Amino acid sequence: MTSDLAERLGLAPGTRAVIINADDFGMCHAANTAVTSLLEAGHIDSTTLMVPCGWAPEALSFAAARTDLDVGVHLVLTSEWTDCRWRPLTGTATTLVDGAGYFPADALSVERRASADDVALELAAQLRAALDAGVDVTHLDNHMGSVYGLLTGRDFLAPVLELAARHGLPFRLPRVLDGADAALSRRLEEAGAAADALGVEIIDRLWTHPFEEVPGESYEQVRDAFCALLRDVPPGVTEIYLHPMVDDDELRAVVDFGAAKRGHELRLLADPHVHDAIAEEGLVRLGWRALRDLQRGSAA
């Protein structure tokens, strides 16, 4: 199913539009170095910032100085690494922390233990912190899918969509998830209807490619797989999100896996082969600002 989003954005029927987004801005300096270089070079269309993380101040400062670039908030309820962790902005006397006082490492723990009120307060605080820092926030999305209810069916989409509607921001929610079973497809349809009722713009599809490392996998294999992904983009608006970072000593101290793959993603996003694939396929690149403008124009 493809919505009329592309046409409402002024694109021709049948247009294959993509938003290339970098997740995890602010997670560490290696992420910030990669994302800022890609944004400034025009190799990505947007990024989303993890406000509770230790290197968020650097990312927030950059975003506040470059309000011409598309920067959203990567709403955080999980902290997945062993030696680099982060806590809620709303404190640790909450259902959002594990026994050590950090966000839990996995989305399943969030779905089982978090209260909807605590989630709503924390996500609002993360957005407010970005706005107060001077960021012209273009959209919202979610780290590790912790608000979608993918594991138990208990989701936190209501407070997220209410937050997005209140601030006139689109949200990363796909109308279609390739490979979804009938039950998940029905839930996506219901969530899409809830977004529509609140006037929150959402995308048609959400894609990525595996960022876990495969033993022996070369950069060229990663690049060719990404180019193949681009060639398969259907009509409508598809966000493709990646996690580009500088593969250095800091990153390898932060993450438990995937450092080389994240370095590959930084390299491939600047690779002429990738740019050629986008051009050859006639893909139209969009930023989330276009969806935000559409949403706010419709509301007005």
Secondary structure, DSSP 8 states (H G I E B T S, - for coil): ---SHHHHTT--TT-EEEEEEEEEETS-HHHHHHHHHHHHHTS-SEEEE-TTSTTHHHHHHHHHH-TTS-EEEEE------SS-----TT-SSSTT--TTSS--SSHHHHHHH--HHHHHHHHHHHHHHHHHTT-----EEEGGGTTTTTTTS---HHHHHHHHHHHT--B--EEE-TT--HHHHHHHHHHHHHHHHHT---EEEEE----S--TT--HHHHHHHHHHHHHT--SEEEEEEE-----SHHHHHH-SS-HHHHHHHHHHHT-HHHHHHHHHHT-EE--HHHHHHHHHHHH-
